[in-house]
Amino acid sequence: MSKIAVVGSNMMDLITYVDHMPLRGETVEAPSFEMGHGGKGANQAIAAARLGSPVVMVTRVGEDTFADATLANFQRNGIDTTHVIRTPGAPSGVAPIFVEPSGENSILIVKGANAQLAPEDVDAAADLLKGCALILMQLEIPVETVYHTVRRAREWGVPTLLVPAPALPDLDVSRLADLAFLTPNETELATLTGLPVDTEAQVEVAAKTLTARGIGTVIVTMGGRGALLVTASEVKHVAPVKVAPVDTTGAGDAFIGAFAHFHTQGLPVFAALGEAAKYAADSITRRGTQHSYATAEDFRSRFPG
């Protein structure tokens, strides 16, 4: 099967389920708390691996018990950890997450060792990365490492996908022109382009400014309104899959990891996005981030055909 690489982040999720978010200066009691594995890069890797893709992870962890747990989690899910690097003197990344009764969430991230993932770490993994069908990246690692990965992947002939989150207003799109896929949400698209994105027509206009600058395909995720696939020559709407949300944490990463799996296994882009929409929708019907990601068998039992 085609191999996927993730050059990106990992976090330990610290998830608090709240009845309501506290006001400034207010202390409230929360009904429950869970710990889990997260980080945009790790989430995408786990989603793809659970669907059956072989996955290589290039990331940094700290020198703490969270690092041990993260490595064990990758290995349980069959992910190649050859280039998961322990970082002396650094903590592992953490993400305190607050989930409201509606399923909506608010997230803080502390990058920890993720902030030290360097271009040299990518070069050290070159022999593995050259053999991959797709490399996924996010912005929870240094942006120079992202730019470097895009450039090296072009030299190797390997397509790349970037989730531009957390949004960076000074992201240099000219250094991303070799991306096969850029996958912003509406807020990130507005930050990247400086254009309004209040309607689907505005989203299309903003996305086309990015394809005009050399990015192959822009996939704009729009939450409950689905996604918009935009290339230089076509625009297609990916319909949302309606479910009753329990916890939306990690749904965007489930979507990307699933898309990477289905596309590298041979589905055309639009069809792969349709499967990814189902996978992401399924994930929000359960609590947690990676806890909520289905295996291929479970996914097909819920979405046959």
ZIZI-V312833 format. One record per backbone hydrogen bond with DSSP energy under -1.0 kcal/mol. CO is the residue of the C=O (numbers start at 1). NH is the residue of the N-H. If there is no record, write none. Layout:
BEGIN
CO/NH
CO/NH
END
This chain:
BEGIN
3/133
4/56
5/136
6/58
9/42
11/38
12/95
13/36
14/97
15/34
16/99
17/32
23/26
32/17
34/15
36/13
37/290
38/11
39/43
40/44
41/45
42/46
43/47
44/48
45/49
46/50
47/51
48/53
49/52
50/296
54/4
55/80
56/6
58/8
59/85
61/87
64/68
65/69
66/70
67/71
68/72
69/73
70/74
71/75
72/76
73/77
74/79
75/78
80/57
81/84
83/59
85/61
87/90
90/63
91/113
93/12
94/110
95/14
96/108
97/16
98/106
99/18
100/103
103/248
104/100
106/98
110/94
111/114
112/115
113/116
114/117
118/121
118/122
119/123
120/124
123/126
125/129
126/130
129/132
134/5
135/161
136/7
137/163
142/146
143/147
144/148
145/149
146/150
147/151
148/152
149/153
150/154
151/155
152/156
153/157
153/158
159/135
160/180
160/181
161/137
162/183
163/165
165/139
168/171
171/173
172/175
173/176
176/179
179/216
180/217
181/162
182/219
184/221
185/189
186/190
187/191
188/192
189/193
190/194
199/203
200/204
201/205
202/206
203/207
204/208
205/209
207/210
207/211
208/212
210/215
211/214
217/182
218/230
220/228
222/225
223/226
226/222
227/238
228/220
229/236
230/218
234/231
236/229
238/227
248/251
250/254
251/255
252/256
253/257
254/258
255/259
256/260
257/261
258/262
259/263
260/264
261/265
262/267
263/266
268/272
269/273
270/274
271/275
272/276
273/277
274/278
275/279
276/280
277/281
278/282
279/283
280/284
282/285
283/286
284/246
284/247
289/292
290/293
295/299
296/300
297/301
298/302
299/303
END
